[in-house]
Amino acid sequence: MDRRIQELIDFTKIKFGLENYYLQRHQFERSVNIFNETVYIFCMEWFPNHVTEQEDDGLNPEGTAVIEINVKSRKFERAIFVSGESYAEAGITFSNLKTEDVIKWVEGETGLTYGKQFQLETEGEGELHFKECIDGVAVSPSGFIDVEFNQEGKLTSFSVHGQFPSKEMIKEETYSLLLESVEHLAKEQLQLIEFPSKKLKQWIPAYGLEEIYITNDRTLTIPYEFIVDIRSYLKIDKTIYWDEPINEPFERKEIRWIEDVTAEQAFLHEPSPDSFPITESEQEQCEMAVKDLLRQEYPNDTGKWMLKTLHRDKGYIHAILKVNQKDNRVFQRKLKIMIDAESLQTAFYMDNKQMLEIYDQFQESDMVTITKKEAFEKLKQLFELKPYYVYDFEQKQYVLCGKLDCQYGVNAASGEVIALDDL
C-alpha cells in the first residue's frame, strides 16, 4: 500500500481508538469549493471486528465508522458511527458531557475559534449543532458543525461543512443598514405567488417577500437564489429556437455518478477539471447539444425554453433550462441536461414535469381581491433585516449585507396574514 495512504489510515485508527475495527474499504473523492479550489477527501469505512460480512441489503453494519479526512489539511470532516453505536474502547469521549468541553474539542479539531467563526445554533440531549459565523454575524452560504454522543459520552457523529474563511477574505465593516432605508426594495421584492396547499388541494394566491441580500453601502443587491447553490455558474439566458425537429428518439447514456480519483491526484492536489472555466468553444457546442436534445424530445417547443446557465460537475457540463412563459406559481418547469465534458454530447436529461403533475388536480386559485400596496401595509411591520456576511463571487470576498426577509405573507384572496411555512 502507498505509504502516504497508510499514514492516513494509521493516524485515523489512533485518533478514534479503532483497535476493535478493521478497514473494510477506502477511496479518494474530490470537490470544488466556492473559492474554486479543489478539495481532496480520503474516505474510510471501518467495520467492527465481530462483523465478518456485509449486510444483505448493502448497508453498513451497526457500529461501522465512516470517517473522512481532508488530504491537505489532515483535518477530519466527518466521523459517523452507524446507528449511533461505537465499539471504540479508546475513542473520543466527553466524560462530563459539558457543552464547554465539546466546544473546546471542536476548536482543537477544526482550528476555529468559538464566537468568532462558529456559534451554537441548537442543543439537545446528546447533540450540539453549530453554525458558521464571522465575529458573531451569520454567513451565507453557511457552514455547520454537528456533534453527537451517547449516554456514556462517546462520540457517535461529527461533521464539518463549509468554508470558514480567513480574515484576508473578509471585507470588514460596521453594520449600518436600517429597514426604513431599504423600504423601496421591500416593495420591489413583494411578489404575488401561487402556493399549492396539499391540505385544501388548491392553489393559494399570496403576496410574499422574495429574499434578497443588500450590501451595507446599499450599492448592490444579491438575489438569494445565487447564494443557495455554491457552484460557479456561467450565465447564458438565451432562448432556444429551431426550424426543424430531429425525427429520432434520444438515447440516454450511462452516467458516471462517482469519479475515479487516484492517490497520485490527491497527494499532488491536482486541480479538478470542474475548476476550469467553460470556454467559448465549449459553450457553443453545449448550446448546440441542448438544441439537438430539444429538437428530439420537445420538437414543438421552439422558443419555449431558455438556457439559463452552464456549470461543471464530475466530468459533465450541466445545462439548466427553464420555460420562457413564467407564471406566478412557486414551482416552475425546469430541465437539467447533462453533457459529457469530453465529447460535448448530451448523455442524460431530467425534466421536473412529472413532479409538477401532482398539482394538476388542484383547484385554481380564488380571485385576487387584495392589491400589492394593501399587502405591503399589512406586512411591513413583519419584515426582517438581519446582518449577514455574503460571499460575493465578483469581488471574491465576503461582504457585509443585510438579509431582507419575511416569514409571513398575505392571502391575496382573503386578505389574511399567514405564515408562509404553513402553505
C-alpha positions, 0 to 999 in steps of 0.5 A: 500500500502507498505509504502516504495512504497508510499514514492516513489510515494509521493516524485515523485508527489512533485518533478514534481508538479503532483497535476493535475495527478493521478497514473494510474499504477506502477511496479518494473523492474530490470537490470544488469549493466556492473559492474554486479550489479543489478539495481532496477527501480520503474516505474510510469505512471501518467495520467492527471486528465481530462483523465478518460480512456485509449486510444483505441489503448493502448497508453498513453494519451497526457500529461501522465508522465512516470517517473522512479526512481532508488530504491537505489539511489532515483535518477530519470532516466527518466521523459517523458511527452507524446507528449511533453505536461505537465499539471504540474502547479508546475513542473520543469521549466527553466524560462530563458531557459539558457543552464547554468541553465539546466546544473546546474539542471542536476548536482543537479539531477544526482550528476555529475559534468559538464566537468568532467563526462558529456559534451554537445554533441548537442543543439537545440531549446528546447533540450540539449543532453549530453554525458558521459565523464571522465575529458573531454575524451569520454567513451565507452560504453557511457552514455547520458543525454537528456533534453527537454522543451517547449516554456514556459520552462517546462520540457517535457523529461529527461533521464539518461543512463549509468554508470558514474563511480567513480574515484576508477574505473578509471585507470588514465593516460596521453594520449600518443598514436600517429597514426604513432605508431599504423600504423601496426594495421591500416593495420591489421584492413583494411578489404575488405567488401561487402556493399549492396547499396539499391540505385544501388541494388548491392553489393559494394566491399570496403576496410574499417577500422574495429574499434578497441580500443588500450590501451595507453601502446599499450599492448592490443587491444579491438575489438569494437564489445565487447564494443557495447553490455554491457552484460557479455558474456561467450565465447564458439566458438565451432562448432556444429556437429551431426550424426543424425537429430531429425525427429520432428518439434520444438515447440516454447514456450511462452516467458516471455518478462517482469519479475515479480519483487516484492517490497520485491526484490527491497527494499532488492536489491536482486541480479538478477539471470542474475548476476550469472555466467553460470556454467559448468553444465549449459553450457553443457546442453545449448550446448546440447539444441542448438544441439537438436534445430539444429538437428530439424530445420537445420538437414543438417547443421552439422558443419555449425554453431558455438556457439559463446557465452552464456549470461543471460537475464530475466530468459533465457540463450541466445545462439548466433550462427553464420555460420562457412563459413564467407564471406566478406559481412557486414551482416552475418547469425546469430541465437539467441536461447533462453533457459529457465534458469530453465529447460535448454530447448530451448523455442524460436529461431530467425534466421536473414535469412529472413532479409538477403533475401532482398539482394538476388536480388542484383547484385554481386559485380564488380571485385576487381581491387584495392589491400589492400596496394593501399587502405591503401595509399589512406586512411591513411591520413583519419584515426582517433585516438581519446582518449577514456576511455574503460571499460575493463571487465578483469581488471574491470576498465576503461582504457585509449585507443585510438579509431582507426577509419575511416569514409571513405573507398575505392571502391575496384572496382573503386578505389574511396574514399567514405564515408562509411555512404553513402553505 
